[in-house]
């Protein structure tokens, strides 16, 4: 499709040309397995560079929690941790580019990958970042709203008090039930519109609306398989955050590389 000299970095035009909607393929559980193997292979091929993106994400999570403690926003810690994975697709842009180059047999260094990531601010990826961050903002706002409604009489000045109010009172159980349903809905929406949109925008000149529509088609035409993939991502990321976010150093890169390969199986190659 491209050569090393002509496509060492994706184009950075501000206004992409009118795009033809990509063809969507049928995806099976075997595609997920094969993509996971390919993703692990990419991680092992460049473990230090891949791990850097996971480390950056983990450090950001640690700083986020520390900042909330320092600001006295104890109630925001749990929703922030739960909503934190929502921004993972955008954070994995560098991993998609690594897999793209490994797949083509191209050599690359730090400057190549970081340059491509910097170029994304001039392309449609920036709009997808806005969509991702907007949904994360909606998540945090609705948590604050339901917290005020259900736990308005509760008093918690520290994390232990907040955990006791949430997990050991009827009002807390109501808050958890509503929050879980709202969080599941927002996560499903974001997963549906980004699961292949992010790597698609990195790979081709296509507008972000067409990329989201393509992602929606992949999910709606392969609901069971994509639900399995969503569950794998959710469980893996949440478990990886348990040891002070450090598990993300390994899990995020592997999931990012895997997403690239699953995208390649879910969306037909562009016509030459």
N, C-alpha and C positions, 0 to 999 in steps of 0.2 A: 504493500500500500504506500509506503514512504521509504526514503533512503536516509542514511545517517546524515548526509550533507544537507539535504533539503528539509529534514524534519527532526533536527536534533532537539528543537524546542517547539512546542505548539505555537501557532501564530498568535499575535497579541492585538489584533485589530479591535478597535472599540466597537464597531458595528458589524456583526457577522452577516454574511449573505443569507438570503432566504434559504431555509433548510428543508430538505426532504425528510419526512418522518422515517426513522429507521424501522426496519422490519424486526418484529419480536419473535423469538423462538420459544418452543416448548422446553421447559426446564424440568429435570427429574432429580430425585434424591441422589442419583449417581453423579450428577453434575456438581452437587454440593460437595460430595466426597472428593471428587477429582479436583475441584477448585481448592479445597482445604489442603490437599497434598501439594498442589502447585504453590499455594500461598506459603506453606511451611518451607518448601524448597527455595522460594525467593528470600525468605527470612534467613535461612542458613547460608545462602549465597553471599549476602551482605549483612551479617548480623549486627555489626557496630552501627552502620548507618540506619538500618531499620530500627534498632533499639533506641537510637537517638530520638526518633519521633515518639516512641512510646515513653521514653524518659521525660521528654518535654511535656507531654500530656499529663503524666503522673505528677510532675512537679507543679504544673498549673493547678491540678486538683488539690494538692497539699496546701498551696498558697491560698486557694479559694477558701478552704475550711479554716485556715489560720486567720485569714482576714475577717471572716464572720465572727470568730471567737473574739478577736481583738476589738471589733466594732460592737460587741455585745449582742449581735443578732443570732442568738443561740437557736431560735426557732427556725432559722433559714438553713441550718446545716443539713438536716435530713432531706428536705426538698432539693437543695442544691446538689447533694450527692446523688440522689435518684435521677435528677434531671441532667446531671453532668454528661452522661453518655449521649445526649441528644446532639451535642456539637461534634461528636466523633467523626462523622462522615467528612466534614470539612477539614478536620485536623489531619485526615489521612491522604490529602492531595499529593504530598510528596511520595507516599508509599505507592500510589497508583502510577506515578511517573517512573518510579524505580522498576516496578513490574513491567511496565510498557517497554522500557529499554532492555531489561533482561530478556523479555520475550523476543525482541528483535535482534538480540545478540550484540547490542551496542555497549561500548564502554562508557563509563560516566564517573564523575567525581562529585564532591560536595557542591562545588560551584554550579554544576549543570543542574542538579536537582533544585537547589535553592533559587536559581535564576528562573526556572520554570514556575516555581511556587510564587515568586514575586510577580511574574507576568500575569498571573491569574487575576490580579486586581483590575487589570485592564480588559478582562474578558468577562464572559457571562457567569463565571464561577462566583464573582462578587455578589451577584444577585441571589445565588443559591445560599451564600453565607448569610445574607440578610434574612432569607426565609428561615434558615436554621435558627439564627439568633432570635428572630421574632417569636418563633414557637417556644423557644426556651424562656423568653420573657413572659409569654402567656402562661406557661407552666408555673413560673414563680409567682405571678400575680394571682392566679386562681388559688394557689396554695394559701397565700396570705388572706384572700377573701374567705375561704372556707375555714381557715384557722380562726378568724375573727368571729365567724358565725357560730361555729360549733364549740370553741373553747374560750369564749369571751369572758367567762368567769374564772378561768384557770389562772394560776399564778406560777410562773416558772422563770427564775432568774439565772439558772444554770442548765447545763445539758441534762443532768440527772432529773431535775424537776420537769423539764420538757418531756423526757422519755417516760416518766411516770404518768404525766397528764395524758400522753398520747396512747400508751399501751395498757394502762391500768384503770381507765375510767370509761364509762359508757359514751361520754362525749368524744373521747379520744378514738374510740372504736368507730364512731360515726364519721369522724374526720378521716380516718384511715380508709374506710370503705369508699367515701366520696372521692378522696384523693387518688386511690388506686384506680377507680373507674376513669376519672378524668385523665390521669397519667397514661393509662393504657390507650385511651382514645388519641391523645396527642402524639404518643409514640408511634401508634399505628399510622397516623396521618403523615408524620415526618418520614417514617420508614418507607411508606408507599411512594412518596414524591422524590425521595433521594437515593433509593437503593441502587439504581443504575444511573441516575441523573448526574451524580458527581463524576464518576469515571468517564461517562459519555461526554460531558462538557470539557474534560481535560483532553480527551482523545480526538474530538471533532469540532469543527466550526458549526455550532448549532445554538439556537437561542435557548435560554433557560426554560421558557414555557414549554417548548417542544421536548426538551430533555425531561421535564417533570411528567409530561403526558406519556412519554415513552416508558418512564419508570412505573407510572400507574398501570399502563397496559401490561407490563411484565408481571406485576403483582396480581392484577385481576384475571389474567389468563393462566396464571400458575399459582392459585391461592394457597393450596396445601403446602407445596414445596417452599414457597416464599415465607409462609408462616413458620415452617421449620427453621429456615435460615434466620428469621427474626428472633426466634426463641434461642437459637444458638448464640447469636450476638448478645442478646440481653443477659442470659445466664452467665456467659463467659466474662462480659464486662463487669457485671455486678460482683461476681466472685473475685475477679481480679482486683477490685477496689477494697476488698476486705483487709488485706495486709498493707494498710496505709497507702493505697493506690499503686504500690510497687509492682503488682502483678500485671499492670498495664504495660510495663516496659516490654513484656513478651507478647501478651495477648493482642494488644492494639495493632502492632505491625503485622502479625499473622492474619488477623481479621481484615486489615486493610489490603494486604496482598491478595487474600482470598476473594475479596469483593471485586477486585479488578478482573480476576479470572472468571468469576461467576458472571460478571457483566459481559465478557467476551462470549460466553456461552448463551446468554439470554438475548443478546442483540446481534443481529446479522452484521457482518462487515460492511462497511460503506462501499458502494460501487465506485470503481475507478473511473 
